[in-house]
Amino acid sequence: MTQPHSSLIYILNGPNLNLLGNREPDIYGTVTLEDIEKSATLHAGKSGFGVDFRQSNHEGALVDWIQEAGEKAAGLIINAGALTHTSVALRDALAPLGIPVVEVHLSNIFARESFRHLSHISPAATGIISGFGANSYILGLDAITATVS
């Protein structure tokens, strides 16, 4: 088990996740990103952890936040959205972190278009949770808190 240097878990969200609730509800459901943040914050609090929840449509901001998480957080959950399948920069930022990293997806990326089957993030993550809707974040929190507690 890793001893956390913080009781904070970063949850980072990539492009278009700010549109949850309205964007393709047949795939992503009707839960908003704000709803996910509220649920994650409450759930993490039950284990004595805080959450720093952020979203950006910009790859560089996500890279900066990943690096910050490496200095300040006990663990990191990332839903990089479409950048999962394209961004070597995110992979390179995640690789040296030294904290548990959980890649999450609302939908099962392996049951979708073939271009979504490739994740540049997975090789740098501790684990991946895909296909459980908004609950993917809660499962990710459970994985991190079990690892660092």
N, C-alpha and C positions, 0 to 999 in steps of 0.2 A: 504494500500500500504506500502511496505517495502522501507525504505530509503537506497539506496546503499551506502556502505562505499567505493565504488570504481566505476569507470566507465569501468571496465574490465569484460568481460565474458569469462570464460574458456570453450573451446570446446575440449573434450577428446575423443579419438578414440582408440578402442581396437584392438585385434588380427586380422590380415589379411586385415584390412581396407587400409593398404598401397598398396594393390594389386588392388584397385578399378581401373576400366578402362579396366582391362584385366581379372579379376576374374568373371566368370559366368555372362557375360554381359546381358544375357537373364533375369537374376534376379536383378542384381545390376546396370545395365546400363553401359554406356561407359565413364561417368564422372569420372575423377581421384580425389583422395583426395586433391591434390594440387588445382584443379579447385574448389572444395567445399570450401577450405580455402580462396581462392581469393574472391569468391562470398560472403561468410560469413563476411569477413573483410570489404568489400565494404558496405554491407547491414547494419552491425552494426554501421559503421561510420556515416551513414545517421541519426541515432538516438543519435549520440554523444558517442557511446561506442566503445571501443577497444576490440580486440579478442586475446586471447592467445590460439593458436590452436596446439594441440599435438597428437601424435599417438605412441602407444607402443604395442608390442606383449607380454609384460610382466605384469602380474597382479599386482605385487608389485609396479612397477612404476606408474601404474594407481592409486593405493591406496595412494601413496605419493602425487600425483598431486591433487587428490580429497581433501586431507587434506590441501594442500596448497591453493586450491581454497576457502576453508572455511575461510581462513585468509585474502585473497587478492582480492576476486572477488565479483561482484554484483550478479552473477548467474553462473550456470554451465549447459552446454549441454553435455550429454554423450551418445555415441554410443559404447557400450561395446562389440559389436560383439558377438561372441559365449560365452563370459564370462557372458553375460546377463542371460544365462540359467543355469549357474553353480556356480557363485561366490557369496558366502555369505560374503566374505571379502569386496567386492565392496559395497554390500548393507550396511554392518556395517560401512563403511567409509562414505557413503552418509547420513545415518540416522541423525546424529547430526549436519549437516552443518549450518542450519539456513539461507540459501539463496535458492532462487528458483532453482530447479533442473528439467531439462527436459530431459527425456529419448527419444532418437530418433533412428529410424531404417529406412533404405532405402526401404526395402521391408515390406509388411504387414506380420508380424511374425505370425499372426493368420490364414493366408491363406496358410501357409507352413506346414512342418512336425510337428507332434504333440509335439515333444520335444521342439520346439521353442515357444510353447504357454506359457510356464512357464517363467516368468521373476522374478529373485530375486531382481532386481533393482526397479521395479515399485512401491512396497510398500514404498520405501524411496524417490520416486520422487514426485515432485509437479504435473507433468503430463507426458503423453507419446504421441509422434507423430510417426506414423508408416505407411509406404506404399506410401509416396509421393516422393520417390527417393531423389535426392540431395536437393530438395525443403523442405524436412523434417527439415533440419538445419535452413533454413530461417524462417520457421514457428516457430521453437523453439526459435530463436532470437526474433521474434515478441512477443512471449508469455512472455519472460523474460523482454524485454524492457517495455512492457505494465504493468508488475507487479511492476517493481522497479522505474519507472519514476514518 
